[in-house]
Amino acid sequence: MKLIAATVRRLGLAVLTILLVVSSFAIFTPSAAAETYTVKLGTDKGALAFEPSKLTIKPGDTIKWVNNKVPPHNVVFDAALNPAKDAGLAKSLSHKQPMMMNPGQTEETTFPADAPKGEYTFYCEPHRGAGMVGKITVE
């Protein structure tokens, strides 16, 4: 009788240990982390363009803007050309002051976790007429 009770106890502890290990994997599995993408302001060859000019991201991701060539640059999101047509959102994503005066300077824009999905158009105000325009698609 003692042998049966000891065996049942060991079996119960083994099952409990296995359940604990398996459940810890489910609890501590990391969630998808936000990504950071780099966009150059001015191409490596000196063209007045964003590099890349099109990018697909997820809500919560960050864009690191790097002054590359032909300053000054800024980043302005067009309020009429975002999915919500939201001027406040466009302003919060923008870096309107010509902040990029020297090569290597950076700024960051983090899209809110609740950013509407769709296409966001942005441009460099001093060089918009030269075609320095880009698009970010939030999926």
Short mmCIF file of the C-alpha atoms (twelve columns), coordinates in Angstrom:
data_MODEL
# 
_entry.id   MODEL 
# 
loop_
_atom_site.group_PDB 
_atom_site.id 
_atom_site.type_symbol 
_atom_site.label_atom_id 
_atom_site.label_alt_id 
_atom_site.label_comp_id 
_atom_site.label_asym_id 
_atom_site.label_seq_id 
_atom_site.Cartn_x 
_atom_site.Cartn_y 
_atom_site.Cartn_z 
_atom_site.pdbx_PDB_model_num 
ATOM 1   C CA . MET A 1   0.000  0.000  0.000   1 
ATOM 2   C CA . LYS A 2   2.834  2.378  0.861   1 
ATOM 3   C CA . LEU A 3   4.496  1.534  -2.463  1 
ATOM 4   C CA . ILE A 4   1.351  2.429  -4.417  1 
ATOM 5   C CA . ALA A 5   0.904  5.712  -2.511  1 
ATOM 6   C CA . ALA A 6   4.544  6.705  -3.105  1 
ATOM 7   C CA . THR A 7   4.260  5.897  -6.817  1 
ATOM 8   C CA . VAL A 8   1.054  7.932  -7.172  1 
ATOM 9   C CA . ARG A 9   2.698  10.856 -5.328  1 
ATOM 10  C CA . ARG A 10  5.775  10.756 -7.640  1 
ATOM 11  C CA . LEU A 11  3.571  10.511 -10.711 1 
ATOM 12  C CA . GLY A 12  1.494  13.458 -9.494  1 
ATOM 13  C CA . LEU A 13  4.638  15.553 -8.886  1 
ATOM 14  C CA . ALA A 14  5.978  14.654 -12.351 1 
ATOM 15  C CA . VAL A 15  2.712  15.689 -14.023 1 
ATOM 16  C CA . LEU A 16  2.620  18.917 -12.004 1 
ATOM 17  C CA . THR A 17  6.223  19.725 -12.961 1 
ATOM 18  C CA . ILE A 18  5.512  19.133 -16.649 1 
ATOM 19  C CA . LEU A 19  2.417  21.359 -16.503 1 
ATOM 20  C CA . LEU A 20  4.393  24.083 -14.769 1 
ATOM 21  C CA . VAL A 21  7.159  24.013 -17.399 1 
ATOM 22  C CA . VAL A 22  4.725  24.006 -20.323 1 
ATOM 23  C CA . SER A 23  2.623  26.836 -18.889 1 
ATOM 24  C CA . SER A 24  5.723  28.964 -18.229 1 
ATOM 25  C CA . PHE A 25  6.492  28.891 -21.961 1 
ATOM 26  C CA . ALA A 26  3.005  30.168 -22.729 1 
ATOM 27  C CA . ILE A 27  3.203  32.940 -20.121 1 
ATOM 28  C CA . PHE A 28  6.717  34.158 -20.852 1 
ATOM 29  C CA . THR A 29  6.659  34.016 -24.656 1 
ATOM 30  C CA . PRO A 30  7.601  37.543 -25.734 1 
ATOM 31  C CA . SER A 31  5.016  39.498 -27.681 1 
ATOM 32  C CA . ALA A 32  5.921  41.049 -31.012 1 
ATOM 33  C CA . ALA A 33  8.175  43.999 -30.301 1 
ATOM 34  C CA . ALA A 34  7.856  47.295 -32.112 1 
ATOM 35  C CA . GLU A 35  10.338 47.816 -34.921 1 
ATOM 36  C CA . THR A 36  12.502 50.838 -35.725 1 
ATOM 37  C CA . TYR A 37  13.030 51.710 -39.389 1 
ATOM 38  C CA . THR A 38  15.578 54.165 -40.779 1 
ATOM 39  C CA . VAL A 39  14.719 56.644 -43.522 1 
ATOM 40  C CA . LYS A 40  17.476 58.813 -45.007 1 
ATOM 41  C CA . LEU A 41  16.704 62.413 -45.896 1 
ATOM 42  C CA . GLY A 42  18.580 62.834 -49.159 1 
ATOM 43  C CA . THR A 43  19.901 59.819 -51.060 1 
ATOM 44  C CA . ASP A 44  23.478 58.569 -50.920 1 
ATOM 45  C CA . LYS A 45  24.001 60.077 -54.397 1 
ATOM 46  C CA . GLY A 46  22.757 63.489 -53.230 1 
ATOM 47  C CA . ALA A 47  19.281 63.401 -54.783 1 
ATOM 48  C CA . LEU A 48  16.476 65.253 -53.044 1 
ATOM 49  C CA . ALA A 49  14.474 62.185 -52.014 1 
ATOM 50  C CA . PHE A 50  13.707 60.023 -49.022 1 
ATOM 51  C CA . GLU A 51  15.489 56.677 -48.993 1 
ATOM 52  C CA . PRO A 52  13.386 54.542 -48.931 1 
ATOM 53  C CA . SER A 53  10.508 56.662 -50.147 1 
ATOM 54  C CA . LYS A 54  7.922  53.957 -49.360 1 
ATOM 55  C CA . LEU A 55  7.740  51.927 -46.182 1 
ATOM 56  C CA . THR A 56  5.254  49.529 -44.583 1 
ATOM 57  C CA . ILE A 57  5.048  49.465 -40.789 1 
ATOM 58  C CA . LYS A 58  2.744  48.454 -37.949 1 
ATOM 59  C CA . PRO A 59  1.162  50.696 -35.295 1 
ATOM 60  C CA . GLY A 60  3.692  51.324 -32.517 1 
ATOM 61  C CA . ASP A 61  6.700  51.185 -34.871 1 
ATOM 62  C CA . THR A 62  9.243  54.016 -34.999 1 
ATOM 63  C CA . ILE A 63  10.805 55.815 -37.951 1 
ATOM 64  C CA . LYS A 64  14.319 57.140 -37.396 1 
ATOM 65  C CA . TRP A 65  14.899 60.058 -39.770 1 
ATOM 66  C CA . VAL A 66  18.588 60.536 -40.623 1 
ATOM 67  C CA . ASN A 67  19.909 63.627 -42.400 1 
ATOM 68  C CA . ASN A 68  22.022 62.240 -45.204 1 
ATOM 69  C CA . LYS A 69  22.638 64.843 -47.931 1 
ATOM 70  C CA . VAL A 70  21.635 68.319 -49.133 1 
ATOM 71  C CA . PRO A 71  20.225 69.900 -45.929 1 
ATOM 72  C CA . PRO A 72  18.157 71.510 -44.511 1 
ATOM 73  C CA . HIS A 73  15.390 68.935 -44.219 1 
ATOM 74  C CA . ASN A 74  12.255 68.399 -42.193 1 
ATOM 75  C CA . VAL A 75  9.456  65.840 -42.167 1 
ATOM 76  C CA . VAL A 76  5.860  66.999 -42.498 1 
ATOM 77  C CA . PHE A 77  2.901  64.608 -42.635 1 
ATOM 78  C CA . ASP A 78  0.101  65.883 -44.849 1 
ATOM 79  C CA . ALA A 79  -3.103 66.177 -42.802 1 
ATOM 80  C CA . ALA A 80  -5.300 65.684 -45.881 1 
ATOM 81  C CA . LEU A 81  -3.380 62.584 -46.955 1 
ATOM 82  C CA . ASN A 82  -3.633 60.309 -43.932 1 
ATOM 83  C CA . PRO A 83  -6.363 57.698 -43.361 1 
ATOM 84  C CA . ALA A 84  -8.209 59.680 -40.689 1 
ATOM 85  C CA . LYS A 85  -7.705 63.122 -42.299 1 
ATOM 86  C CA . ASP A 86  -6.656 64.075 -38.767 1 
ATOM 87  C CA . ALA A 87  -4.656 67.324 -38.544 1 
ATOM 88  C CA . GLY A 88  -3.691 66.614 -34.917 1 
ATOM 89  C CA . LEU A 89  -2.270 63.202 -35.807 1 
ATOM 90  C CA . ALA A 90  -0.375 64.654 -38.763 1 
ATOM 91  C CA . LYS A 91  1.103  67.361 -36.533 1 
ATOM 92  C CA . SER A 92  2.129  64.841 -33.844 1 
ATOM 93  C CA . LEU A 93  3.975  62.721 -36.436 1 
ATOM 94  C CA . SER A 94  5.727  65.694 -38.085 1 
ATOM 95  C CA . HIS A 95  9.033  67.413 -37.375 1 
ATOM 96  C CA . LYS A 96  8.139  70.722 -39.024 1 
ATOM 97  C CA . GLN A 97  11.119 72.815 -37.960 1 
ATOM 98  C CA . PRO A 98  14.037 72.426 -40.408 1 
ATOM 99  C CA . MET A 99  15.895 70.412 -37.796 1 
ATOM 100 C CA . MET A 100 18.226 68.495 -40.049 1 
ATOM 101 C CA . MET A 101 21.062 70.914 -40.726 1 
ATOM 102 C CA . ASN A 102 24.105 68.609 -40.520 1 
ATOM 103 C CA . PRO A 103 24.707 65.131 -41.935 1 
ATOM 104 C CA . GLY A 104 24.033 62.445 -39.358 1 
ATOM 105 C CA . GLN A 105 21.463 64.379 -37.335 1 
ATOM 106 C CA . THR A 106 18.439 62.281 -36.389 1 
ATOM 107 C CA . GLU A 107 14.859 62.626 -35.222 1 
ATOM 108 C CA . GLU A 108 12.301 59.917 -34.482 1 
ATOM 109 C CA . THR A 109 8.590  59.495 -35.098 1 
ATOM 110 C CA . THR A 110 6.685  56.748 -33.297 1 
ATOM 111 C CA . PHE A 111 3.304  55.851 -34.724 1 
ATOM 112 C CA . PRO A 112 0.683  55.492 -31.980 1 
ATOM 113 C CA . ALA A 113 -0.469 51.960 -31.163 1 
ATOM 114 C CA . ASP A 114 -3.974 53.009 -32.257 1 
ATOM 115 C CA . ALA A 115 -2.859 54.650 -35.532 1 
ATOM 116 C CA . PRO A 116 -5.453 54.053 -38.256 1 
ATOM 117 C CA . LYS A 117 -4.363 51.611 -40.929 1 
ATOM 118 C CA . GLY A 118 -3.703 53.045 -44.358 1 
ATOM 119 C CA . GLU A 119 -1.343 55.285 -46.288 1 
ATOM 120 C CA . TYR A 120 0.336  58.376 -44.806 1 
ATOM 121 C CA . THR A 121 1.995  60.897 -47.133 1 
ATOM 122 C CA . PHE A 122 4.916  62.953 -45.845 1 
ATOM 123 C CA . TYR A 123 7.291  65.466 -47.423 1 
ATOM 124 C CA . CYS A 124 10.295 67.707 -46.818 1 
ATOM 125 C CA . GLU A 125 8.915  71.236 -46.831 1 
ATOM 126 C CA . PRO A 126 12.026 72.953 -48.295 1 
ATOM 127 C CA . HIS A 127 12.270 70.339 -51.082 1 
ATOM 128 C CA . ARG A 128 8.652  69.351 -51.725 1 
ATOM 129 C CA . GLY A 129 8.683  71.166 -55.067 1 
ATOM 130 C CA . ALA A 130 11.680 69.051 -56.078 1 
ATOM 131 C CA . GLY A 131 9.646  65.903 -55.398 1 
ATOM 132 C CA . MET A 132 10.932 65.004 -51.924 1 
ATOM 133 C CA . VAL A 133 7.771  63.124 -50.924 1 
ATOM 134 C CA . GLY A 134 7.279  59.709 -49.334 1 
ATOM 135 C CA . LYS A 135 4.584  57.325 -48.135 1 
ATOM 136 C CA . ILE A 136 4.253  55.123 -45.082 1 
ATOM 137 C CA . THR A 137 1.661  52.375 -45.081 1 
ATOM 138 C CA . VAL A 138 0.421  51.277 -41.671 1 
ATOM 139 C CA . GLU A 139 -0.919 47.715 -41.804 1 
# 
